[in-house]
Amino acid sequence: KEIYIANADGTNLHFVMSFRHHHIWHPNSKQVIGNCSDGLYIVSADGTNRRKLSDLAQGHPSFSPDGRMIVTDCYGGEYADMIVLIDPKTGCVEPLCRVPTIHGRSHETGTHPHPCWSPDGQTVLYDSDQTGHCQLYEVSVK
């Protein structure tokens, strides 16, 4: 999988980076993050300044509206079944909440939390089937 960026009219197509899954724009619209085989990376939209943010390479990352934090869901390792915050400057990981599952994390039968920020950056919303069916949950970040 690769990320390419082009102008709206299709001109100026250029390679940004290879990734494994779940890439997303930074709120500044000048950088992209993506899960790669050995961690979470950020890169400028022109493909320069690639930098590893964290060893975590799983889940569905989402930037806070101000770009200061990343939230993502984790499926294995020490943060299994958790939603965590990642500081993009330091790479520090902080557990936010546990997200148990009844049906697992498969695409066919399970639930992927897909955490995302509220517009004011005060809370994170996520999906969970912890009661037996999928519902939307909210957790305070402050």
The first five atom37 places (N, CA, C, CB, O) and aatype in JSON, in Angstrom:
{
  "aatype": [11, 6, 9, 18, 9, 0, 2, 0, 3, 7, 16, 2, 10, 8, 13, 19, 12, 15, 13, 1, 8, 8, 8, 9, 17, 8, 14, 2, 15, 11, 5, 19, 9, 7, 2, 4, 15, 3, 7, 10, 18, 9, 19, 15, 0, 3, 7, 16, 2, 1, 1, 11, 10, 15, 3, 10, 0, 5, 7, 8, 14, 15, 13, 15, 14, 3, 7, 1, 12, 9, 19, 16, 3, 4, 18, 7, 7, 6, 18, 0, 3, 12, 9, 19, 10, 9, 3, 14, 11, 16, 7, 4, 19, 6, 14, 10, 4, 1, 19, 14, 16, 9, 8, 7, 1, 15, 8, 6, 16, 7, 16, 8, 14, 8, 14, 4, 17, 15, 14, 3, 7, 5, 16, 19, 10, 18, 3, 15, 3, 5, 16, 7, 8, 4, 5, 10, 18, 6, 19, 15, 19, 11],
  "atom_mask": [
    [1, 1, 1, 1, 1],
    [1, 1, 1, 1, 1],
    [1, 1, 1, 1, 1],
    [1, 1, 1, 1, 1],
    [1, 1, 1, 1, 1],
    [1, 1, 1, 1, 1],
    [1, 1, 1, 1, 1],
    [1, 1, 1, 1, 1],
    [1, 1, 1, 1, 1],
    [1, 1, 1, 0, 1],
    [1, 1, 1, 1, 1],
    [1, 1, 1, 1, 1],
    [1, 1, 1, 1, 1],
    [1, 1, 1, 1, 1],
    [1, 1, 1, 1, 1],
    [1, 1, 1, 1, 1],
    [1, 1, 1, 1, 1],
    [1, 1, 1, 1, 1],
    [1, 1, 1, 1, 1],
    [1, 1, 1, 1, 1],
    [1, 1, 1, 1, 1],
    [1, 1, 1, 1, 1],
    [1, 1, 1, 1, 1],
    [1, 1, 1, 1, 1],
    [1, 1, 1, 1, 1],
    [1, 1, 1, 1, 1],
    [1, 1, 1, 1, 1],
    [1, 1, 1, 1, 1],
    [1, 1, 1, 1, 1],
    [1, 1, 1, 1, 1],
    [1, 1, 1, 1, 1],
    [1, 1, 1, 1, 1],
    [1, 1, 1, 1, 1],
    [1, 1, 1, 0, 1],
    [1, 1, 1, 1, 1],
    [1, 1, 1, 1, 1],
    [1, 1, 1, 1, 1],
    [1, 1, 1, 1, 1],
    [1, 1, 1, 0, 1],
    [1, 1, 1, 1, 1],
    [1, 1, 1, 1, 1],
    [1, 1, 1, 1, 1],
    [1, 1, 1, 1, 1],
    [1, 1, 1, 1, 1],
    [1, 1, 1, 1, 1],
    [1, 1, 1, 1, 1],
    [1, 1, 1, 0, 1],
    [1, 1, 1, 1, 1],
    [1, 1, 1, 1, 1],
    [1, 1, 1, 1, 1],
    [1, 1, 1, 1, 1],
    [1, 1, 1, 1, 1],
    [1, 1, 1, 1, 1],
    [1, 1, 1, 1, 1],
    [1, 1, 1, 1, 1],
    [1, 1, 1, 1, 1],
    [1, 1, 1, 1, 1],
    [1, 1, 1, 1, 1],
    [1, 1, 1, 0, 1],
    [1, 1, 1, 1, 1],
    [1, 1, 1, 1, 1],
    [1, 1, 1, 1, 1],
    [1, 1, 1, 1, 1],
    [1, 1, 1, 1, 1],
    [1, 1, 1, 1, 1],
    [1, 1, 1, 1, 1],
    [1, 1, 1, 0, 1],
    [1, 1, 1, 1, 1],
    [1, 1, 1, 1, 1],
    [1, 1, 1, 1, 1],
    [1, 1, 1, 1, 1],
    [1, 1, 1, 1, 1],
    [1, 1, 1, 1, 1],
    [1, 1, 1, 1, 1],
    [1, 1, 1, 1, 1],
    [1, 1, 1, 0, 1],
    [1, 1, 1, 0, 1],
    [1, 1, 1, 1, 1],
    [1, 1, 1, 1, 1],
    [1, 1, 1, 1, 1],
    [1, 1, 1, 1, 1],
    [1, 1, 1, 1, 1],
    [1, 1, 1, 1, 1],
    [1, 1, 1, 1, 1],
    [1, 1, 1, 1, 1],
    [1, 1, 1, 1, 1],
    [1, 1, 1, 1, 1],
    [1, 1, 1, 1, 1],
    [1, 1, 1, 1, 1],
    [1, 1, 1, 1, 1],
    [1, 1, 1, 0, 1],
    [1, 1, 1, 1, 1],
    [1, 1, 1, 1, 1],
    [1, 1, 1, 1, 1],
    [1, 1, 1, 1, 1],
    [1, 1, 1, 1, 1],
    [1, 1, 1, 1, 1],
    [1, 1, 1, 1, 1],
    [1, 1, 1, 1, 1],
    [1, 1, 1, 1, 1],
    [1, 1, 1, 1, 1],
    [1, 1, 1, 1, 1],
    [1, 1, 1, 1, 1],
    [1, 1, 1, 0, 1],
    [1, 1, 1, 1, 1],
    [1, 1, 1, 1, 1],
    [1, 1, 1, 1, 1],
    [1, 1, 1, 1, 1],
    [1, 1, 1, 1, 1],
    [1, 1, 1, 0, 1],
    [1, 1, 1, 1, 1],
    [1, 1, 1, 1, 1],
    [1, 1, 1, 1, 1],
    [1, 1, 1, 1, 1],
    [1, 1, 1, 1, 1],
    [1, 1, 1, 1, 1],
    [1, 1, 1, 1, 1],
    [1, 1, 1, 1, 1],
    [1, 1, 1, 1, 1],
    [1, 1, 1, 1, 1],
    [1, 1, 1, 0, 1],
    [1, 1, 1, 1, 1],
    [1, 1, 1, 1, 1],
    [1, 1, 1, 1, 1],
    [1, 1, 1, 1, 1],
    [1, 1, 1, 1, 1],
    [1, 1, 1, 1, 1],
    [1, 1, 1, 1, 1],
    [1, 1, 1, 1, 1],
    [1, 1, 1, 1, 1],
    [1, 1, 1, 1, 1],
    [1, 1, 1, 0, 1],
    [1, 1, 1, 1, 1],
    [1, 1, 1, 1, 1],
    [1, 1, 1, 1, 1],
    [1, 1, 1, 1, 1],
    [1, 1, 1, 1, 1],
    [1, 1, 1, 1, 1],
    [1, 1, 1, 1, 1],
    [1, 1, 1, 1, 1],
    [1, 1, 1, 1, 1],
    [1, 1, 1, 1, 1]
  ],
  "atom_positions": [
    [[0.84, -1.16, 0.0], [0.0, 0.0, 0.0], [0.89, 1.23, 0.0], [-0.96, -0.01, 1.2], [1.9, 1.29, 0.7]],
    [[0.5, 2.19, -0.79], [1.27, 3.42, -0.91], [0.36, 4.62, -0.9], [2.11, 3.4, -2.19], [-0.8, 4.54, -1.32]],
    [[0.88, 5.74, -0.41], [0.15, 6.99, -0.42], [0.73, 7.87, -1.52], [0.2, 7.7, 0.96], [1.94, 8.09, -1.58]],
    [[-0.15, 8.37, -2.38], [0.21, 9.35, -3.4], [-0.7, 10.55, -3.21], [0.07, 8.75, -4.85], [-1.84, 10.41, -2.78]],
    [[-0.2, 11.71, -3.51], [-0.98, 12.94, -3.44], [-0.9, 13.63, -4.79], [-0.49, 13.87, -2.3], [0.15, 13.65, -5.44]],
    [[-2.03, 14.2, -5.2], [-2.09, 14.93, -6.47], [-2.98, 16.16, -6.29], [-2.62, 14.03, -7.62], [-3.76, 16.24, -5.34]],
    [[-2.85, 17.09, -7.2], [-3.76, 18.23, -7.23], [-5.16, 17.73, -7.56], [-3.3, 19.3, -8.26], [-5.3, 16.62, -8.08]],
    [[-6.16, 18.51, -7.28], [-7.55, 18.12, -7.53], [-7.81, 17.79, -9.0], [-8.49, 19.22, -7.08], [-8.69, 16.99, -9.31]],
    [[-7.05, 18.41, -9.91], [-7.23, 18.14, -11.34], [-6.4, 16.95, -11.83], [-6.87, 19.37, -12.15], [-6.38, 16.65, -13.02]],
    [[-5.72, 16.27, -10.9], [-4.94, 15.08, -11.25], [-3.49, 15.34, -11.58], [0.0, 0.0, 0.0], [-2.72, 14.39, -11.77]],
    [[-3.09, 16.58, -11.65], [-1.7, 16.9, -11.96], [-0.85, 16.82, -10.69], [-1.59, 18.32, -12.59], [-1.37, 16.77, -9.57]],
    [[0.45, 16.8, -10.9], [1.43, 16.81, -9.81], [1.3, 15.6, -8.88], [1.27, 18.09, -9.01], [1.44, 15.73, -7.67]],
    [[1.04, 14.43, -9.45], [0.97, 13.2, -8.68], [2.36, 12.87, -8.15], [0.42, 12.02, -9.55], [3.33, 12.84, -8.91]],
    [[2.46, 12.64, -6.84], [3.75, 12.26, -6.27], [3.58, 11.3, -5.11], [4.5, 13.51, -5.82], [2.59, 11.33, -4.37]],
    [[4.57, 10.43, -4.97], [4.62, 9.42, -3.92], [4.91, 10.08, -2.58], [5.69, 8.34, -4.23], [5.77, 10.96, -2.49]],
    [[4.2, 9.67, -1.54], [4.44, 10.19, -0.19], [5.13, 9.14, 0.67], [3.13, 10.65, 0.46], [6.2, 9.39, 1.21]],
    [[4.52, 7.94, 0.81], [5.15, 6.87, 1.59], [4.39, 5.57, 1.42], [5.22, 7.25, 3.07], [3.22, 5.55, 1.03]],
    [[5.08, 4.48, 1.72], [4.44, 3.17, 1.81], [3.93, 3.02, 3.24], [5.42, 2.0, 1.43], [4.52, 3.56, 4.17]],
    [[2.85, 2.3, 3.4], [2.29, 2.11, 4.73], [1.63, 0.74, 4.78], [1.28, 3.23, 5.09], [1.47, 0.09, 3.74]],
    [[1.25, 0.31, 5.97], [0.58, -0.98, 6.13], [-0.93, -0.81, 6.17], [1.08, -1.69, 7.4], [-1.66, -1.55, 5.51]],
    [[-1.4, 0.15, 6.94], [-2.84, 0.38, 7.01], [-3.16, 1.68, 7.75], [-3.54, -0.81, 7.71], [-2.32, 2.22, 8.48]],
    [[-4.36, 2.16, 7.56], [-4.97, 3.27, 8.28], [-4.12, 4.53, 8.36], [-5.31, 2.83, 9.66], [-3.53, 4.84, 9.39]],
    [[-4.08, 5.23, 7.26], [-3.39, 6.52, 7.21], [-4.42, 7.65, 7.39], [-2.61, 6.69, 5.85], [-5.61, 7.44, 7.16]],
    [[-3.96, 8.82, 7.81], [-4.86, 9.94, 8.05], [-4.07, 11.25, 7.97], [-5.55, 9.8, 9.44], [-2.88, 11.3, 8.27]],
    [[-4.75, 12.3, 7.55], [-4.16, 13.63, 7.5], [-3.97, 14.2, 8.9], [-5.02, 14.57, 6.66], [-4.77, 13.95, 9.8]],
    [[-2.91, 14.97, 9.07], [-2.73, 15.81, 10.25], [-3.68, 17.0, 10.08], [-1.21, 16.29, 10.41], [-3.96, 17.39, 8.95]],
    [[-4.19, 17.58, 11.16], [-5.1, 18.73, 11.03], [-4.5, 19.92, 10.28], [-5.53, 19.17, 12.38], [-5.24, 20.76, 9.78]],
    [[-3.17, 20.01, 10.2], [-2.56, 21.12, 9.47], [-2.59, 20.93, 7.96], [-1.13, 21.3, 9.93], [-2.17, 21.82, 7.21]],
    [[-3.07, 19.78, 7.49], [-3.17, 19.44, 6.06], [-1.82, 19.44, 5.35], [-4.1, 20.41, 5.37], [-1.77, 19.5, 4.12]],
    [[-0.74, 19.37, 6.1], [0.6, 19.37, 5.52], [1.35, 18.09, 5.79], [1.39, 20.53, 6.03], [2.44, 17.88, 5.26]],
    [[0.76, 17.2, 6.62], [1.42, 15.96, 7.0], [0.41, 14.82, 7.02], [2.11, 16.09, 8.36], [-0.79, 15.04, 7.15]],
    [[0.93, 13.6, 6.88], [0.13, 12.38, 6.9], [0.77, 11.42, 7.89], [0.0, 11.75, 5.48], [2.0, 11.35, 7.98]],
    [[-0.06, 10.67, 8.63], [0.48, 9.59, 9.44], [-0.04, 8.27, 8.89], [0.1, 9.77, 10.95], [-1.11, 8.22, 8.27]],
    [[0.72, 7.22, 9.12], [0.3, 5.89, 8.69], [0.97, 4.82, 9.51], [0.0, 0.0, 0.0], [2.11, 4.98, 9.95]],
    [[0.26, 3.72, 9.72], [0.81, 2.55, 10.38], [1.7, 1.82, 9.38], [-0.31, 1.61, 10.92], [1.24, 1.4, 8.32]],
    [[2.97, 1.67, 9.73], [3.91, 0.94, 8.9], [4.28, -0.35, 9.63], [5.19, 1.81, 8.59], [3.79, -0.6, 10.73]],
    [[5.11, -1.17, 9.03], [5.41, -2.48, 9.62], [6.08, -2.38, 10.98], [6.27, -3.27, 8.69], [5.96, -3.3, 11.78]],
    [[6.8, -1.3, 11.25], [7.54, -1.21, 12.51], [7.12, -0.02, 13.38], [9.0, -1.12, 12.23], [7.82, 0.31, 14.34]],
    [[6.0, 0.62, 13.07], [5.55, 1.71, 13.92], [4.66, 2.69, 13.2], [0.0, 0.0, 0.0], [4.32, 2.51, 12.02]],
    [[4.29, 3.72, 13.91], [3.45, 4.79, 13.38], [4.37, 5.92, 12.93], [2.41, 5.29, 14.46], [5.22, 6.38, 13.7]],
    [[4.21, 6.35, 11.67], [5.09, 7.37, 11.1], [4.29, 8.59, 10.68], [5.85, 6.81, 9.91], [3.1, 8.51, 10.38]],
    [[4.98, 9.74, 10.67], [4.43, 10.97, 10.12], [5.37, 11.4, 9.0], [4.28, 12.08, 11.22], [6.58, 11.22, 9.09]],
    [[4.81, 11.97, 7.95], [5.6, 12.42, 6.82], [4.94, 13.67, 6.24], [5.73, 11.3, 5.74], [3.72, 13.8, 6.26]],
    [[5.75, 14.58, 5.73], [5.21, 15.76, 5.05], [4.5, 15.32, 3.78], [6.33, 16.78, 4.73], [4.84, 14.29, 3.2]],
    [[3.53, 16.1, 3.35], [2.73, 15.75, 2.17], [3.58, 15.63, 0.91], [1.65, 16.79, 1.96], [3.16, 14.98, -0.05]],
    [[4.75, 16.25, 0.87], [5.62, 16.12, -0.3], [6.54, 14.9, -0.22], [6.46, 17.38, -0.46], [7.37, 14.69, -1.1]],
    [[6.38, 14.08, 0.85], [7.17, 12.87, 1.0], [8.46, 13.04, 1.78], [0.0, 0.0, 0.0], [9.2, 12.07, 1.97]],
    [[8.76, 14.25, 2.24], [9.98, 14.5, 3.0], [9.69, 14.46, 4.5], [10.61, 15.86, 2.61], [8.54, 14.38, 4.93]],
    [[10.75, 14.52, 5.27], [10.67, 14.62, 6.73], [9.91, 13.47, 7.39], [10.0, 15.92, 7.11], [9.14, 13.67, 8.32]],
    [[10.15, 12.26, 6.9], [9.53, 11.09, 7.51], [10.13, 10.86, 8.89], [9.71, 9.83, 6.62], [11.35, 10.88, 9.05]],
    [[9.25, 10.65, 9.9], [9.71, 10.46, 11.27], [8.82, 9.45, 11.98], [9.73, 11.8, 12.04], [7.59, 9.49, 11.86]],
    [[9.45, 8.56, 12.72], [8.71, 7.57, 13.5], [8.15, 8.25, 14.74], [9.61, 6.36, 13.88], [8.88, 8.9, 15.48]],
    [[6.84, 8.07, 14.97], [6.19, 8.66, 16.14], [6.11, 7.68, 17.31], [4.8, 9.14, 15.79], [6.2, 8.08, 18.47]],
    [[5.93, 6.41, 16.99], [5.71, 5.41, 18.04], [6.0, 4.02, 17.48], [4.25, 5.48, 18.58], [5.91, 3.8, 16.28]],
    [[6.36, 3.11, 18.37], [6.54, 1.71, 17.97], [5.2, 1.02, 17.73], [7.33, 0.96, 19.03], [5.16, -0.05, 17.11]],
    [[4.1, 1.6, 18.22], [2.78, 1.01, 17.99], [2.43, 1.13, 16.51], [1.7, 1.7, 18.86], [2.47, 2.22, 15.94]],
    [[2.09, 0.02, 15.91], [1.73, 0.0, 14.49], [0.42, -0.75, 14.33], [2.86, -0.66, 13.62], [0.34, -1.72, 13.58]],
    [[-0.59, -0.3, 15.02], [-1.87, -0.99, 14.98], [-2.99, 0.02, 15.15], [-1.95, -2.08, 16.06], [-2.75, 1.17, 15.51]],
    [[-4.18, -0.41, 14.89], [-5.33, 0.41, 15.16], [-5.64, 1.46, 14.12], [0.0, 0.0, 0.0], [-5.14, 1.42, 12.99]],
    [[-6.47, 2.4, 14.54], [-7.03, 3.43, 13.67], [-6.7, 4.78, 14.27], [-8.58, 3.25, 13.5], [-7.5, 5.33, 15.04]],
    [[-5.54, 5.34, 13.94], [-5.11, 6.58, 14.58], [-5.97, 7.77, 14.14], [-3.66, 6.85, 14.26], [-6.5, 7.82, 13.03]],
    [[-6.07, 8.73, 15.05], [-6.81, 9.97, 14.78], [-6.14, 11.1, 15.54], [-8.31, 9.83, 15.17], [-5.88, 10.98, 16.74]],
    [[-5.87, 12.21, 14.86], [-5.28, 13.38, 15.5], [-6.34, 14.17, 16.25], [-4.59, 14.26, 14.48], [-7.48, 14.27, 15.81]],
    [[-5.94, 14.73, 17.39], [-6.8, 15.69, 18.08], [-6.95, 16.91, 17.17], [-6.21, 16.09, 19.49], [-6.09, 17.16, 16.32]],
    [[-8.03, 17.68, 17.33], [-8.23, 18.84, 16.45], [-7.05, 19.81, 16.43], [-9.47, 19.58, 16.88], [-6.8, 20.45, 15.41]],
    [[-6.32, 19.94, 17.54], [-5.18, 20.86, 17.58], [-3.87, 20.18, 17.15], [-5.02, 21.43, 18.97], [-2.83, 20.84, 17.11]],
    [[-3.91, 18.88, 16.83], [-2.72, 18.16, 16.37], [-1.74, 17.78, 17.45], [0.0, 0.0, 0.0], [-0.66, 17.27, 17.15]],
    [[-2.08, 18.02, 18.71], [-1.14, 17.76, 19.81], [-1.12, 16.31, 20.28], [-1.47, 18.62, 20.95], [-0.13, 15.89, 20.88]],
    [[-2.18, 15.55, 20.02], [-2.24, 14.16, 20.47], [-2.84, 13.28, 19.38], [-3.06, 14.05, 21.77], [-3.56, 13.75, 18.49]],
    [[-2.53, 12.0, 19.48], [-3.11, 10.99, 18.6], [-3.83, 10.0, 19.5], [-2.01, 10.28, 17.71], [-3.31, 9.63, 20.56]],
    [[-5.0, 9.57, 19.1], [-5.69, 8.49, 19.79], [-5.74, 7.31, 18.82], [-7.14, 8.92, 20.26], [-5.91, 7.5, 17.61]],
    [[-5.58, 6.11, 19.34], [-5.7, 4.92, 18.49], [-6.15, 3.74, 19.35], [-4.35, 4.59, 17.77], [-5.99, 3.74, 20.57]],
    [[-6.71, 2.75, 18.68], [-7.1, 1.51, 19.35], [-5.98, 0.49, 19.16], [-8.46, 0.97, 18.8], [-5.28, 0.51, 18.14]],
    [[-5.81, -0.39, 20.14], [-4.74, -1.38, 20.11], [-5.33, -2.77, 20.27], [-3.7, -1.1, 21.23], [-6.33, -2.96, 20.97]],
    [[-4.7, -3.75, 19.61], [-5.23, -5.11, 19.6], [-4.29, -6.14, 20.2], [-5.55, -5.51, 18.21], [-4.71, -7.27, 20.45]],
    [[-3.05, -5.79, 20.42], [-2.11, -6.77, 20.95], [-1.06, -6.11, 21.81], [0.0, 0.0, 0.0], [-1.02, -4.89, 21.95]],
    [[-0.21, -6.93, 22.39], [0.87, -6.43, 23.22], [0.37, -5.88, 24.54], [0.0, 0.0, 0.0], [-0.71, -6.24, 25.0]],
    [[1.15, -5.01, 25.14], [0.81, -4.51, 26.47], [-0.43, -3.62, 26.47], [1.97, -3.74, 27.04], [-1.0, -3.38, 27.53]],
    [[-0.85, -3.13, 25.32], [-2.03, -2.26, 25.24], [-3.22, -2.96, 24.57], [-1.69, -0.99, 24.48], [-4.1, -2.29, 24.03]],
    [[-3.24, -4.28, 24.61], [-4.32, -5.04, 23.98], [-5.68, -4.61, 24.52], [-4.13, -6.55, 24.21], [-5.85, -4.41, 25.72]],
    [[-6.63, -4.46, 23.6], [-8.0, -4.08, 23.94], [-8.08, -2.76, 24.71], [-8.65, -5.18, 24.76], [-8.88, -2.61, 25.64]],
    [[-7.25, -1.83, 24.31], [-7.26, -0.51, 24.93], [-7.3, 0.57, 23.85], [-6.03, -0.31, 25.84], [-6.93, 0.34, 22.7]],
    [[-7.75, 1.74, 24.27], [-7.59, 2.95, 23.47], [-6.51, 3.74, 24.18], [-8.95, 3.76, 23.32], [-6.56, 3.93, 25.39]],
    [[-5.54, 4.22, 23.41], [-4.4, 4.92, 23.99], [-4.22, 6.28, 23.33], [-3.12, 4.09, 23.84], [-4.67, 6.52, 22.21]],
    [[-3.55, 7.16, 24.06], [-3.13, 8.45, 23.54], [-1.64, 8.37, 23.25], [-3.45, 9.61, 24.53], [-0.89, 7.78, 24.03]],
    [[-1.21, 8.95, 22.14], [0.2, 9.0, 21.78], [0.58, 10.47, 21.61], [0.5, 8.17, 20.48], [-0.08, 11.2, 20.87]],
    [[1.64, 10.88, 22.28], [2.17, 12.23, 22.1], [3.07, 12.19, 20.87], [2.95, 12.72, 23.38], [4.11, 11.53, 20.9]],
    [[2.71, 12.89, 19.78], [3.52, 12.8, 18.55], [4.91, 13.42, 18.69], [2.78, 13.48, 17.43], [5.79, 13.13, 17.87]],
    [[5.13, 14.25, 19.69], [6.46, 14.85, 19.88], [7.41, 13.9, 20.58], [6.35, 16.15, 20.67], [8.59, 13.83, 20.24]],
    [[6.89, 13.15, 21.57], [7.76, 12.3, 22.39], [7.58, 10.8, 22.13], [7.51, 12.57, 23.85], [8.46, 10.01, 22.46]],
    [[6.45, 10.41, 21.53], [6.16, 9.0, 21.33], [5.6, 8.32, 22.56], [0.0, 0.0, 0.0], [5.3, 7.13, 22.52]],
    [[5.45, 9.06, 23.66], [4.91, 8.47, 24.89], [3.48, 8.0, 24.66], [4.96, 9.49, 26.04], [2.68, 8.68, 24.03]],
    [[3.18, 6.82, 25.19], [1.86, 6.21, 25.07], [1.21, 6.19, 26.44], [1.96, 4.77, 24.49], [1.83, 5.81, 27.43]],
    [[-0.05, 6.62, 26.49], [-0.8, 6.65, 27.74], [-2.15, 5.97, 27.53], [-1.0, 8.12, 28.24], [-2.92, 6.4, 26.68]],
    [[-2.44, 4.91, 28.29], [-3.75, 4.27, 28.16], [-4.86, 5.26, 28.51], [-3.83, 3.03, 29.07], [-4.77, 6.0, 29.48]],
    [[-5.92, 5.26, 27.7], [-7.07, 6.12, 27.95], [-8.22, 5.32, 28.55], [-7.53, 6.79, 26.65], [-8.82, 5.75, 29.53]],
    [[-8.52, 4.15, 27.97], [-9.57, 3.29, 28.52], [-9.43, 1.88, 27.95], [-10.97, 3.88, 28.2], [-8.8, 1.67, 26.91]],
    [[-10.02, 0.95, 28.63], [-10.07, -0.45, 28.18], [-11.3, -0.62, 27.32], [-10.08, -1.44, 29.39], [-12.36, -0.06, 27.62]],
    [[-11.18, -1.39, 26.25], [-12.29, -1.64, 25.33], [-12.45, -3.15, 25.15], [-12.06, -0.93, 23.95], [-11.94, -3.72, 24.18]],
    [[-13.14, -3.79, 26.08], [-13.35, -5.24, 25.95], [-14.24, -5.55, 24.75], [-13.96, -5.82, 27.23], [-14.94, -4.67, 24.24]],
    [[-14.19, -6.78, 24.31], [-15.0, -7.18, 23.16], [-15.67, -8.52, 23.42], [-14.13, -7.25, 21.89], [-15.1, -9.4, 24.07]],
    [[-16.86, -8.67, 22.92], [-17.59, -9.93, 22.99], [-17.33, -10.74, 21.72], [-19.11, -9.69, 23.18], [-17.1, -11.95, 21.78]],
    [[-17.37, -10.07, 20.59], [-17.3, -10.74, 19.28], [-15.93, -10.69, 18.63], [-18.3, -10.13, 18.36], [-15.79, -11.13, 17.49]],
    [[-14.93, -10.17, 19.3], [-13.59, -10.14, 18.74], [-13.37, -8.93, 17.83], [0.0, 0.0, 0.0], [-14.19, -8.02, 17.78]],
    [[-12.25, -8.95, 17.13], [-11.85, -7.81, 16.3], [-11.82, -8.14, 14.81], [-10.5, -7.3, 16.73], [-11.25, -7.38, 14.02]],
    [[-12.41, -9.25, 14.4], [-12.38, -9.6, 12.98], [-13.3, -8.67, 12.21], [-12.8, -11.07, 12.77], [-14.25, -8.12, 12.77]],
    [[-13.02, -8.49, 10.93], [-13.87, -7.64, 10.1], [-15.23, -8.28, 9.84], [-13.17, -7.35, 8.78], [-16.2, -7.58, 9.57]],
    [[-15.31, -9.6, 9.91], [-16.56, -10.29, 9.61], [-17.56, -10.23, 10.76], [-16.27, -11.73, 9.26], [-18.76, -10.03, 10.53]],
    [[-17.09, -10.39, 11.99], [-18.03, -10.49, 13.11], [-17.74, -9.53, 14.25], [-18.04, -11.88, 13.64], [-18.6, -9.34, 15.12]],
    [[-16.58, -8.95, 14.29], [-16.17, -8.17, 15.44], [-16.37, -6.68, 15.3], [0.0, 0.0, 0.0], [-16.93, -6.19, 14.32]],
    [[-15.88, -5.98, 16.29], [-16.0, -4.54, 16.35], [-14.62, -3.91, 16.4], [-16.85, -4.1, 17.55], [-13.77, -4.31, 17.2]],
    [[-14.39, -2.94, 15.56], [-13.18, -2.14, 15.63], [-13.57, -0.81, 16.25], [-12.52, -1.95, 14.22], [-14.46, -0.14, 15.73]],
    [[-12.93, -0.39, 17.33], [-13.34, 0.83, 18.04], [-13.27, 2.12, 17.21], [-12.5, 0.99, 19.24], [-14.07, 3.02, 17.44]],
    [[-12.33, 2.22, 16.28], [-12.2, 3.43, 15.45], [-12.36, 4.72, 16.27], [-13.25, 3.41, 14.33], [-13.28, 5.49, 16.0]],
    [[-11.5, 4.96, 17.23], [-11.66, 6.15, 18.05], [-11.48, 7.43, 17.24], [-10.68, 6.13, 19.2], [-10.67, 7.49, 16.32]],
    [[-12.25, 8.45, 17.59], [-12.12, 9.75, 16.95], [-12.41, 10.84, 17.97], [-13.06, 9.87, 15.72], [-13.13, 10.62, 18.95]],
    [[-11.86, 12.0, 17.73], [-11.97, 13.13, 18.65], [-13.26, 13.89, 18.45], [-10.78, 14.06, 18.48], [-13.78, 13.98, 17.33]],
    [[-13.78, 14.45, 19.53], [-14.87, 15.42, 19.42], [-14.27, 16.7, 18.86], [-15.58, 15.66, 20.82], [-13.07, 16.92, 18.99]],
    [[-15.07, 17.55, 18.23], [-14.54, 18.79, 17.65], [-13.8, 19.68, 18.65], [-15.66, 19.57, 17.03], [-12.88, 20.41, 18.26]],
    [[-14.18, 19.65, 19.93], [-13.51, 20.5, 20.91], [-12.28, 19.83, 21.53], [-14.48, 20.89, 22.01], [-11.59, 20.44, 22.34]],
    [[-12.0, 18.57, 21.17], [-10.82, 17.86, 21.67], [-10.9, 17.44, 23.12], [0.0, 0.0, 0.0], [-9.89, 17.05, 23.7]],
    [[-12.07, 17.52, 23.72], [-12.23, 17.18, 25.14], [-12.57, 15.71, 25.36], [-13.3, 18.03, 25.75], [-12.3, 15.17, 26.44]],
    [[-13.15, 15.06, 24.35], [-13.56, 13.66, 24.49], [-13.18, 12.87, 23.24], [-15.07, 13.56, 24.75], [-12.9, 13.43, 22.18]],
    [[-13.19, 11.55, 23.39], [-12.96, 10.62, 22.29], [-14.18, 9.72, 22.2], [-11.64, 9.78, 22.49], [-14.66, 9.22, 23.22]],
    [[-14.68, 9.52, 21.01], [-15.79, 8.6, 20.75], [-15.22, 7.32, 20.17], [-16.83, 9.24, 19.78], [-14.23, 7.34, 19.45]],
    [[-15.85, 6.18, 20.49], [-15.4, 4.89, 19.95], [-16.55, 3.9, 19.97], [-14.2, 4.34, 20.76], [-17.53, 4.08, 20.69]],
    [[-16.43, 2.85, 19.16], [-17.4, 1.76, 19.1], [-16.94, 0.64, 20.02], [-17.58, 1.25, 17.65], [-15.74, 0.39, 20.16]],
    [[-17.9, -0.03, 20.65], [-17.58, -1.22, 21.43], [-18.8, -2.14, 21.48], [-17.13, -0.84, 22.88], [-19.94, -1.68, 21.54]],
    [[-18.53, -3.44, 21.44], [-19.61, -4.43, 21.58], [-19.57, -5.07, 22.96], [-19.49, -5.52, 20.49], [-20.06, -6.19, 23.14]],
    [[-19.01, -4.39, 23.94], [-18.79, -4.97, 25.27], [-20.08, -5.39, 25.97], [-18.07, -3.99, 26.13], [-20.03, -6.18, 26.9]],
    [[-21.24, -4.88, 25.54], [-22.52, -5.3, 26.12], [-23.19, -6.39, 25.29], [-23.45, -4.1, 26.26], [-24.28, -6.85, 25.64]],
    [[-22.56, -6.8, 24.2], [-23.14, -7.82, 23.34], [-23.55, -7.31, 21.98], [0.0, 0.0, 0.0], [-23.67, -8.1, 21.04]],
    [[-23.76, -6.02, 21.86], [-24.0, -5.41, 20.55], [-23.28, -4.07, 20.49], [-25.54, -5.24, 20.28], [-23.04, -3.43, 21.52]],
    [[-22.95, -3.65, 19.31], [-22.13, -2.46, 19.13], [-22.88, -1.2, 19.54], [-21.67, -2.35, 17.68], [-24.03, -0.98, 19.16]],
    [[-22.19, -0.37, 20.32], [-22.73, 0.91, 20.74], [-21.61, 1.95, 20.68], [-23.33, 0.83, 22.19], [-20.43, 1.6, 20.63]],
    [[-21.99, 3.2, 20.67], [-21.05, 4.3, 20.68], [-20.79, 4.73, 22.12], [-21.58, 5.49, 19.83], [-21.72, 4.91, 22.91]],
    [[-19.52, 4.9, 22.46], [-19.11, 5.31, 23.8], [-18.31, 6.61, 23.71], [-18.29, 4.2, 24.49], [-17.77, 6.94, 22.65]],
    [[-18.25, 7.33, 24.82], [-17.49, 8.56, 24.89], [-16.65, 8.53, 26.17], [-18.43, 9.8, 24.86], [-17.12, 8.12, 27.23]],
    [[-15.39, 8.97, 26.06], [-14.51, 9.03, 27.22], [-13.85, 10.4, 27.25], [-13.44, 7.88, 27.2], [-13.44, 10.93, 26.21]],
    [[-13.76, 10.97, 28.43], [-13.14, 12.28, 28.6], [-11.62, 12.15, 28.52], [-13.56, 12.91, 29.94], [-11.04, 11.2, 29.05]],
    [[-11.0, 13.1, 27.87], [-9.54, 13.09, 27.73], [-8.89, 13.94, 28.8], [-9.13, 13.58, 26.34], [-7.75, 13.69, 29.17]],
    [[-9.56, 14.91, 29.31], [-9.0, 15.84, 30.31], [-9.06, 15.28, 31.7], [-9.73, 17.17, 30.28], [-8.62, 15.93, 32.65]]
  ]
}
